Amino acid sequence: LSASEKTKQVGVRAKFFGTVRDSALKSVEVLPAIVVVSGRSDALDPLKFLETEPIDLKDFASGSSERKVKVVLPKGVALAEGETAEVTVKIEVEKISP
């Protein structure tokens, strides 16, 4: 890290699109839930969390599943050394009774 760079811990949120057919999203867990990023203060200071690449909910049926997805990094932000670019998103889907 140069003198103008710093690190920061930020949360990771799963980003979804689409809908789960005849079901509802019961729970979502992202592992790891927090990553360490590095960058200049002007890029890191406003950063509250990172999002994953979009996950299509139509691919999920009832029950539990997990997907490995990449974390999307804003311009000027990098993962700190030792951090992984992928997270595991665990999703639990519950069937809706008609």
Disulfide bonds with the S-S distance in Angstrom:
none
